[in-house]
């Protein structure tokens, strides 16, 4: 069944999405996951802090027949804006280790389980950072009361 609240249009910029309630809802859902997982908090910007920007990435999720079933908005850090020696030492992108995947598939085969592909929503939000990272407020969702936060 086709969802009437889904946009077939994949937009590229925040300004173009703000006119489409379904994309705004996808963005709000992403921010709600950030809040639910306590990913960040709004604080005043320290004077010596190096700020990293954020960017929205928009994608349509399709079923195998080619119908759009979901609009996905993901908020990502502009890691390419970091400066060597100032605000990065390593990158962080949690993924399943190959050994774990092999073990899981071997166990599933041994037990004759049927294995399906799945997408873990907001998996990256579950990692722990040892250092403090300061990011700007999300484009299109800047709190007007706290512009310096």
Secondary structure, 3 states (H helix, E strand, C coil): CCCCCCCCCCCCCHHHHCCCHHHHHHHHHHHHHHHHCCCCCCCCCCCCCCEECEEEEEEEEECCCCCEEEEEEEEEECHHHCCCCCCCCCCCCCCCCHHHHHHHHHHHHHCCCCCCCCCCCCHHHHCCCCCCCEECCCCCCCCHHHCCC
